[in-house]
Amino acid sequence: MIETTRRFPAEWEEQDGVLMAWPHKGTEWSNLSDVQAVTIEMAREITRFEDLLLAAPDVDEPRRFMTDAGLPLDRIRFVEVETNDTWARDFGPITVFEGDRPLMLDFGFNGWGLKFPSHLDNQISRKLAELGVFGKTPLLTTGFVLEGGSIESDGRGTILTTSTCLLSPNRNPHLSRIHIEEFLCQTLGARRMLWIENGSLAGDDTDAHVDTLARFCPDDTIVYTVCDDPADEHFGPLLAMAEELRSFRTLDGRPYRLMGLPWPDAVCDDEGRRLPATYANFLVTNRTVLVPTYGSRKDRAAIEVIGRAFPDRAATGVHSLPLLTGNGSLHCITMQIPKGVLE
C-alpha cells in the first residue's frame, strides 16, 4: 500500500456545487432541445441544495432558459467559456484534500482515447481557474490523461477502476499498469486501487468507465450493474464482473456489501445500435441522489436500490433517455465540487 498526505473524497461528502456544461448548437446532439431539457431538470434538482456552475460559449442562452424555467439564478453561476461538448465528468477538475485544504487537479482530456474532438474541453478547468471561479483553491495541471468517470473513491484510500479504460493504448501508452497505479495513488491520495477486469456496455465509447458499472456507496457498499438475461450479450461479462466484486475486500479485510441494480430495458437508436443504458450512472448531491431513468418499468426498482444504499438522502429519478444518444447518462454530464473549493 502507498502512503500519501492527500485524500480523494467520496462523492457523498459535502459539496459546494456541481459543474455542468450547457449543450449548444456547436455540440453534436441531434436531439439538442431534449438534452437541454434534461440539463434544465438537473439544474433544478441541484440548485435545491447547492450551487451550479454552468459553462457555456454564450451564457445568455442558458440564462434565458433557466429564467424561463423559474430556476433560482442566485444559485447558478454562468461562466463564458468555449466547449466541445457537455461531458463535465470527464474534463472537469478532480478535487483532493491536503489536510483540510482542497486542491484541484487538472488531468489531460483527449476525447476518450482520441475518439472525439477535445481541444476546448481539455482547457476548461484552467480557464475556469483563470476566471476566478474556484476562488483561492489552487489548480495543479498534469499531463496524465484521466477522465473522472473512470475512477471511484470511497474517501478512505481505495480507488475502484477498470483496466479496459485506464490501460487504453491511446491514453497513457508510455506507462505500465504498475506505473499508472503508483502515479494515481500518489496524485489522488489513495492507498490502493481495485481493478475490474470484466464488463462493459454496448454503445459505450469510454472503454468501460467504472461509473457505468459499479459505484462506491457509504458503509463499504458497492452497487453494480447486473444483467439477468442469459440471452443478452452482457450476461457473461457482467457475471464475471460480479464474481470479481465478490472477491474484493475492504482495507480491514472484510467483503463489501454488494447491491445489484436492475438491468435496464434495451435502448437502441434509429439505426438499431444498442445504447449504454445503466442505472449506475447516478449523481450524489448534498441531500439527494439523482438517478437516471429511461421511461422503463425497471426505473422504480433502480431508484429503490440506490435509495437503500444512501439512506440519508432522497433518491430522485431524472429522465435521462435523451442523453443516451450521446453514449452517456446523468453522472457523465456533471462533476461535483467538494465543500471548501468555492469559498
C-alpha positions in Angstrom: 0.0 0.0 0.0 1.1 3.5 -0.8 1.3 6.2 1.9 0.2 9.7 0.9 -0.7 13.0 2.6 -3.6 13.6 0.2 -7.1 12.3 0.3 -9.6 11.7 -2.5 -13.0 12.4 -1.1 -16.1 10.2 -1.8 -18.8 11.8 -3.9 -21.3 11.7 -1.0 -19.2 14.1 1.1 -20.4 17.7 1.4 -20.3 19.8 -1.7 -20.2 23.4 -2.6 -21.7 22.8 -6.0 -21.8 20.9 -9.3 -20.1 21.8 -12.6 -22.1 21.3 -15.9 -21.6 22.4 -19.5 -24.6 23.8 -21.5 -25.5 21.7 -24.6 -25.4 24.1 -27.6 -25.6 24.1 -31.4 -21.8 23.6 -31.6 -22.2 20.2 -29.8 -23.1 17.0 -31.6 -26.6 16.5 -30.2 -29.1 15.6 -32.9 -31.8 15.9 -30.2 -30.5 19.2 -28.8 -33.7 20.5 -27.3 -34.4 17.3 -25.4 -30.9 17.3 -23.9 -31.3 20.9 -22.9 -34.5 19.9 -21.1 -32.6 17.3 -19.2 -29.9 19.9 -18.3 -32.6 22.2 -17.0 -34.2 19.5 -14.9 -30.7 18.6 -13.5 -30.1 22.3 -12.7 -33.5 22.4 -10.9 -32.6 19.4 -8.7 -29.0 20.5 -8.0 -29.9 24.1 -7.0 -32.4 22.9 -4.4 -29.4 22.2 -2.1 -26.3 23.6 -3.6 -24.8 25.8 -6.3 -24.5 25.1 -10.0 -21.5 26.2 -12.2 -22.6 26.3 -15.8 -20.1 26.7 -18.6 -21.2 27.9 -22.0 -19.8 29.7 -25.0 -22.7 32.2 -24.8 -24.1 32.5 -21.3 -27.2 34.5 -22.5 -28.8 31.4 -23.9 -28.7 29.2 -20.8 -29.6 32.1 -18.6 -32.7 32.7 -20.7 -33.7 29.0 -20.5 -33.1 28.9 -16.7 -35.0 32.1 -16.2 -38.0 30.8 -18.2 -37.9 27.6 -16.2 -38.2 29.6 -12.9 -34.8 28.4 -11.5 -33.1 30.3 -8.7 -30.5 32.3 -10.7 -28.7 33.3 -7.4 -27.7 29.7 -7.2 -26.3 29.5 -10.7 -23.0 30.9 -11.9 -22.9 31.2 -15.7 -19.3 31.1 -16.9 -18.5 32.0 -20.5 -16.0 29.5 -21.9 -15.7 27.6 -25.2 -16.7 23.9 -25.1 -16.6 20.9 -27.4 -19.3 19.0 -25.6 -21.2 18.5 -22.4 -19.4 15.7 -20.5 -18.2 17.6 -17.5 -17.5 14.4 -15.5 -14.6 13.7 -17.8 -13.0 17.1 -18.4 -13.9 18.8 -15.1 -11.3 19.2 -12.3 -10.9 16.4 -9.7 -10.6 17.6 -6.2 -8.4 16.1 -3.4 -7.6 17.4 0.0 -4.2 18.0 1.6 -5.1 18.1 5.3 -8.3 20.2 5.3 -7.4 22.3 2.3 -8.8 21.4 -1.2 -6.5 21.0 -4.2 -8.0 20.8 -7.7 -6.3 18.5 -10.3 -6.5 19.2 -14.0 -5.8 16.0 -15.8 -5.4 15.7 -19.6 -8.6 15.0 -21.5 -8.2 13.7 -25.1 -11.7 12.7 -26.1 -11.7 9.2 -24.5 -8.6 8.0 -26.2 -8.6 10.3 -29.3 -12.1 9.3 -30.4 -13.7 12.8 -30.4 -12.6 16.5 -30.6 -11.5 17.7 -27.2 -9.2 20.7 -27.7 -11.6 23.1 -26.0 -12.8 20.8 -23.2 -9.2 20.0 -22.3 -8.7 23.7 -21.3 -11.9 24.3 -19.4 -10.6 23.6 -15.9 -7.7 26.0 -16.4 -9.9 28.7 -17.9 -12.4 28.4 -15.0 -9.5 28.8 -12.6 -8.1 31.9 -14.5 -11.6 33.4 -14.3 -11.5 33.1 -10.5 -14.4 30.6 -10.4 -12.5 28.4 -7.8 -11.5 31.3 -5.6 -8.2 30.7 -3.9 -8.2 27.0 -4.4 -5.1 26.0 -6.3 -5.3 24.1 -9.6 -2.5 21.7 -10.5 -2.2 20.6 -14.1 -0.8 17.2 -15.0 -0.2 15.7 -18.4 -1.6 12.4 -17.3 -4.8 11.5 -19.3 -7.7 10.7 -17.0 -11.4 11.1 -17.0 -13.4 11.5 -13.9 -15.9 8.8 -14.9 -13.1 6.2 -14.9 -12.4 6.3 -11.1 -14.5 5.9 -7.9 -13.3 6.8 -4.4 -14.6 5.6 -1.1 -13.0 8.6 0.6 -10.9 6.3 2.8 -8.0 5.3 0.5 -9.4 2.9 -2.1 -10.0 3.7 -5.8 -12.2 1.5 -8.0 -11.5 1.4 -11.7 -11.4 -0.7 -14.9 -8.4 -2.0 -16.6 -10.0 -1.6 -20.1 -10.1 2.1 -19.7 -7.0 3.0 -17.7 -4.8 0.7 -19.8 -6.2 2.0 -23.1 -3.3 2.4 -25.6 -4.5 5.9 -26.6 -4.4 7.4 -23.1 -1.1 6.9 -21.3 0.7 4.3 -23.5 4.1 5.2 -22.0 3.1 3.9 -18.6 2.7 0.3 -17.4 -0.2 -0.8 -15.1 2.1 -0.6 -12.1 3.3 2.9 -13.0 -0.3 4.1 -13.6 -1.3 2.7 -10.2 1.6 4.3 -8.4 1.1 7.7 -10.1 -2.6 7.8 -9.4 -2.3 6.7 -5.8 0.3 9.3 -5.1 -1.5 12.1 -7.0 -5.0 11.4 -5.8 -4.1 10.3 -2.3 -5.1 6.7 -2.3 -3.6 3.7 -0.6 -4.6 1.2 -3.3 -6.6 0.5 -6.4 -9.1 -2.2 -7.1 -9.1 -3.1 -10.8 -12.2 -4.5 -12.5 -11.1 -6.7 -15.5 -14.6 -7.7 -16.9 -17.7 -5.9 -18.0 -18.6 -3.1 -20.4 -21.8 -1.8 -22.1 -22.6 -1.9 -25.8 -22.5 1.6 -27.2 -20.2 2.9 -24.6 -17.2 4.7 -26.2 -15.4 5.4 -22.9 -13.7 1.9 -22.8 -15.8 0.9 -19.8 -15.9 3.8 -17.4 -16.5 2.4 -13.9 -19.3 4.8 -13.3 -21.4 2.8 -15.8 -20.7 -0.4 -14.0 -20.0 -0.2 -10.3 -20.1 2.6 -7.7 -18.9 3.0 -4.1 -21.6 4.0 -1.6 -21.3 4.6 2.2 -20.6 1.8 4.7 -18.4 -0.3 2.4 -21.2 -0.8 -0.1 -20.8 -1.2 -3.9 -23.9 -1.0 -6.2 -23.3 -2.6 -9.5 -24.9 -3.4 -12.9 -26.5 -6.8 -13.2 -27.7 -8.5 -16.4 -30.3 -11.1 -15.6 -31.0 -12.2 -19.2 -28.8 -15.1 -20.3 -29.5 -14.4 -24.0 -28.1 -10.8 -23.7 -24.6 -10.2 -24.9 -23.8 -8.6 -21.5 -24.7 -11.6 -19.4 -21.4 -13.4 -19.3 -19.1 -10.3 -18.8 -21.2 -8.8 -16.1 -21.5 -12.1 -14.3 -17.7 -12.3 -14.3 -17.6 -8.7 -13.0 -19.9 -9.7 -10.2 -17.5 -12.5 -9.2 -14.7 -10.0 -9.1 -16.6 -7.7 -6.8 -17.3 -10.6 -4.5 -13.6 -11.3 -4.3 -12.7 -7.7 -3.3 -12.0 -6.9 0.4 -12.1 -3.7 2.3 -8.8 -2.3 3.8 -9.6 -4.2 7.0 -10.2 -7.5 5.2 -14.0 -7.7 5.1 -16.1 -8.4 1.9 -18.0 -5.4 0.5 -21.8 -5.2 0.9 -22.9 -5.7 -2.7 -26.2 -4.4 -4.1 -27.2 -5.3 -7.6 -29.0 -2.8 -9.9 -31.8 -3.8 -12.3 -30.9 -4.4 -15.9 -32.5 -1.6 -18.0 -34.6 -2.5 -21.0 -32.5 -2.4 -24.1 -32.4 1.1 -25.8 -31.4 1.4 -29.4 -31.0 4.4 -31.8 -32.8 4.8 -35.0 -30.3 2.6 -36.8 -30.7 -0.2 -34.3 -27.4 0.4 -32.4 -27.5 -0.5 -28.8 -27.1 2.5 -26.4 -25.4 2.2 -23.0 -28.3 2.5 -20.6 -27.3 2.0 -17.0 -28.7 2.9 -13.6 -25.2 3.0 -12.1 -24.7 6.5 -13.6 -26.3 8.4 -10.7 -25.1 11.7 -9.1 -24.9 12.2 -5.4 -25.6 15.7 -4.1 -25.8 17.1 -0.6 -29.3 15.8 0.2 -30.3 13.7 -2.8 -29.2 11.0 -5.2 -30.2 11.8 -8.7 -30.9 8.5 -10.6 -31.1 8.3 -14.4 -34.4 6.9 -15.6 -35.3 5.8 -19.1 -39.1 5.5 -19.1 -38.8 1.8 -18.2 -40.7 -0.4 -15.8 -37.3 -1.0 -14.2 -36.8 2.6 -13.2 -38.7 2.4 -9.9 -36.8 -0.7 -8.7 -33.4 1.1 -9.5 -34.4 4.1 -7.5 -35.3 1.9 -4.6 -32.0 0.1 -4.6 -30.0 3.3 -4.8 -32.2 4.8 -2.1 -31.3 1.9 0.2 -27.6 2.4 -0.5 -28.0 6.1 0.6 -30.5 6.0 3.5 -29.7 9.6 4.5 -30.7 11.0 1.1 -33.8 11.1 -1.1 -33.4 9.1 -4.3 -35.0 11.0 -7.1 -35.3 10.0 -10.7 -34.3 12.3 -13.6 -35.4 11.4 -17.1 -32.2 10.7 -18.9 -33.2 8.9 -22.1 -32.1 11.7 -24.4 -28.5 11.6 -23.0 -28.1 8.0 -24.3 -27.9 9.3 -27.9 -24.5 10.8 -26.9 -23.5 7.5 -25.4 -23.6 8.8 -21.8 -26.0 9.4 -19.0 -26.7 11.6 -16.0 -23.4 11.3 -14.0 -21.4 11.9 -17.2 -22.7 15.4 -17.6 -21.8 16.5 -14.0 -18.7 17.0 -11.8 -19.2 17.7 -8.1 -17.2 20.5 -6.4 -16.4 19.5 -2.8 -17.0 21.8 0.2 -14.4 24.5 0.6 -13.5 25.0 -3.1 -15.8 27.9 -3.8 -15.5 29.7 -0.6 
